[in-house]
Amino acid sequence: MSAGAGTRGLVALTGATGFLGSHLADLLLARGHAVRAAVRPTSDRRWLDPRVATVTAVLAPPRGLPDDADTAGLDELVRGADAVLHCAGVVRSPDDDGYRRGNVLSTRRLLEAAARAGTVRSFVLVSSLAASGPAGPERPRRESDPCAPITGYGRSKLAAEQMLAGDWPLRTCALRPPALYGPRDRAFLELFRAAKHGWTAQLGNVRALSLLDGRDAAAAAVLLLEDERARGPWFVEDGAVHDTPALAAALGAAWGRRVRCTHLPVGALRLAAKLVGRERAERLPLLAADRLRDAAAPGWVCDGSRLRDELGFGGARDLARGFAETLDFYRREGWLRAP
Ligand SMILES: NC(=O)c1ccc[n+]([C@@H]2O[C@H](COP(=O)([O-])OP(=O)(O)OC[C@H]3O[C@@H](n4cnc5c(N)ncnc54)[C@H](OP(=O)(O)O)[C@@H]3O)[C@@H](O)[C@H]2O)c1
């Protein structure tokens, strides 16, 4: 399918059927890029703008096949593209091989396809704060800090970033967003549902978080794509450090009611995981082994000031506005009804 006319060149995008990727596609189109997206036969395309051209591509072959199998779709994806924006990623896997395939191998295969295409000048990877590791509010993570990921997910995102440092004939950089919320996201839905009943929780030892609306994360990624000066890793956040009372206040303001905080200690989460059994715990959002490691950290705070100071990133929504707009979206879509 044709990628359509874009006055700013063609961007090959992965993950466009997901939460962040669909906002990336919308923003790229709005800024005059043409977009060609990788999809799978099983992808849910409900958020994908019909102006986005699609190509069925295997980002990483399934277990049992060689790592270099089935690259034709990737070559088609990047053919004639000026830039690649690699947003697809595996955020939950029962084992490290799932993370390796979904995050590291996919990045290597896309970089190789981009190099083969000969037209691609820029490659932006959507990485994560998890690649750098946890940090409390006193000393947020900065780009110059040595990385110390504590989960299989974080280690795979760091390994994907390290792929970028190879001898590629293109400019490479990585965006490291913190936890993202916003319209089309389901990860924060339970938090909003609990707040409707007047409750939120501090998970384990996590005293503070950086947060960002996914639409603002998309703006940061597109900035890295368009600004030729951008190289290497970049943090991004909404300019505030959020502790549990701040989170409760923003949820309360969105719902127009008082939201109280409770505390779920790490020990209680670990006990609950033990009681439900390892296999079942891996499928539960709060009890999977990586989530328990996340919850044992003192915080997940990063400092996005370099992106603001050096590349002029600004205008990110504050939490009150972002949560209010997210709640509006959940209401419109009927997502708050009991499942
Ligand atoms: N959400 C956050 O809080 C957050 C924070 C930091 C970083 N990130 C990063 O942001 C990116 C997007 O996350 P998201 O929250 O938007 O996730 P999402 O809604 O689950 O979307 C994931 C996207 O990646 C695609 N994908 C996943 N595994 C794939 C594979 N093996 N082959 C091909 N496509 C695959 C999915 O395709 P299908 O539609 O076909 O499943 C979907 O388009 C990820 O790289 C994630 O690590 C997210």
The ligand as an SDF file (V2000), in Angstrom:
LIG
                    3D

 48 52  0  0  0  0  0  0  0  0999 V2000
    3.2920    2.5620   28.4220 N   0  0  0  0  0  0  0  0  0  0  0  0
    4.3050    2.9180   29.2020 C   0  0  0  0  0  0  0  0  0  0  0  0
    4.1270    3.2590   30.3810 O   0  0  0  0  0  0  0  0  0  0  0  0
    5.7140    2.9230   28.6450 C   0  0  0  0  0  0  0  0  0  0  0  0
    6.7400    3.5240   29.3950 C   0  0  0  0  0  0  0  0  0  0  0  0
    8.0250    3.5450   28.8950 C   0  0  0  0  0  0  0  0  0  0  0  0
    8.2980    2.9630   27.6730 C   0  0  0  0  0  0  0  0  0  0  0  0
    7.2860    2.3720   26.9520 N   0  0  0  0  0  0  0  0  0  0  0  0
    7.6110    1.7540   25.6600 C   0  0  0  0  0  0  0  0  0  0  0  0
    6.7420    2.3160   24.6950 O   0  0  0  0  0  0  0  0  0  0  0  0
    6.4950    1.3650   23.6750 C   0  0  0  0  0  0  0  0  0  0  0  0
    5.0050    1.2660   23.4240 C   0  0  0  0  0  0  0  0  0  0  0  0
    4.3680    0.8700   24.6110 O   0  0  0  0  0  0  0  0  0  0  0  0
    2.7870    0.9100   24.7530 P   0  0  0  0  0  0  0  0  0  0  0  0
    2.4850    1.1890   26.1640 O   0  0  0  0  0  0  0  0  0  0  0  0
    2.2130    1.7350   23.6770 O   0  0  0  0  0  0  0  0  0  0  0  0
    2.4350   -0.6270   24.5100 O   0  0  0  0  0  0  0  0  0  0  0  0
    1.1860   -1.3010   23.7960 P   0  0  0  0  0  0  0  0  0  0  0  0
   -0.0180   -0.4550   23.8360 O   0  0  0  0  0  0  0  0  0  0  0  0
    1.1200   -2.6880   24.3710 O   0  0  0  0  0  0  0  0  0  0  0  0
    1.6530   -1.4210   22.2870 O   0  0  0  0  0  0  0  0  0  0  0  0
    2.7110   -2.2610   21.9160 C   0  0  0  0  0  0  0  0  0  0  0  0
    2.8710   -2.2080   20.4130 C   0  0  0  0  0  0  0  0  0  0  0  0
    4.0210   -2.9930   20.0610 O   0  0  0  0  0  0  0  0  0  0  0  0
    3.6200   -4.0270   19.1560 C   0  0  0  0  0  0  0  0  0  0  0  0
    4.3880   -5.2400   19.4240 N   0  0  0  0  0  0  0  0  0  0  0  0
    4.6490   -5.7730   20.6280 C   0  0  0  0  0  0  0  0  0  0  0  0
    5.3800   -6.8900   20.4640 N   0  0  0  0  0  0  0  0  0  0  0  0
    5.5600   -7.0650   19.1470 C   0  0  0  0  0  0  0  0  0  0  0  0
    6.2300   -8.0320   18.3470 C   0  0  0  0  0  0  0  0  0  0  0  0
    6.8740   -9.0690   18.8930 N   0  0  0  0  0  0  0  0  0  0  0  0
    6.1910   -7.8950   17.0010 N   0  0  0  0  0  0  0  0  0  0  0  0
    5.5350   -6.8500   16.4450 C   0  0  0  0  0  0  0  0  0  0  0  0
    4.8960   -5.8920   17.1400 N   0  0  0  0  0  0  0  0  0  0  0  0
    4.9100   -5.9980   18.4680 C   0  0  0  0  0  0  0  0  0  0  0  0
    2.1340   -4.2220   19.4010 C   0  0  0  0  0  0  0  0  0  0  0  0
    1.5790   -4.7860   18.2340 O   0  0  0  0  0  0  0  0  0  0  0  0
    0.1650   -5.5570   18.2510 P   0  0  0  0  0  0  0  0  0  0  0  0
   -0.8980   -4.4620   18.2060 O   0  0  0  0  0  0  0  0  0  0  0  0
    0.2070   -6.3950   17.0300 O   0  0  0  0  0  0  0  0  0  0  0  0
    0.1200   -6.3390   19.5280 O   0  0  0  0  0  0  0  0  0  0  0  0
    1.6800   -2.7790   19.6530 C   0  0  0  0  0  0  0  0  0  0  0  0
    1.5440   -2.0930   18.4310 O   0  0  0  0  0  0  0  0  0  0  0  0
    7.1540    0.0650   24.1190 C   0  0  0  0  0  0  0  0  0  0  0  0
    8.3880   -0.0590   23.4650 O   0  0  0  0  0  0  0  0  0  0  0  0
    7.3530    0.2640   25.6080 C   0  0  0  0  0  0  0  0  0  0  0  0
    8.4600   -0.4620   26.0810 O   0  0  0  0  0  0  0  0  0  0  0  0
    6.0000    2.3480   27.4110 C   0  0  0  0  0  0  0  0  0  0  0  0
  1  2  1  0
  2  3  2  0
  2  4  1  0
  4  5  1  0
  4 48  2  0
  5  6  2  0
  6  7  1  0
  7  8  2  0
  8  9  1  0
  8 48  1  0
  9 10  1  0
  9 46  1  0
 10 11  1  0
 11 12  1  0
 11 44  1  0
 12 13  1  0
 13 14  1  0
 14 15  2  0
 14 16  1  0
 14 17  1  0
 17 18  1  0
 18 19  2  0
 18 20  1  0
 18 21  1  0
 21 22  1  0
 22 23  1  0
 23 24  1  0
 23 42  1  0
 24 25  1  0
 25 26  1  0
 25 36  1  0
 26 27  1  0
 26 35  1  0
 27 28  2  0
 28 29  1  0
 29 30  1  0
 29 35  2  0
 30 31  1  0
 30 32  2  0
 32 33  1  0
 33 34  2  0
 34 35  1  0
 36 37  1  0
 36 42  1  0
 37 38  1  0
 38 39  2  0
 38 40  1  0
 38 41  1  0
 42 43  1  0
 44 45  1  0
 44 46  1  0
 46 47  1  0
M  CHG  2   8   1  16  -1
M  END
$$$$
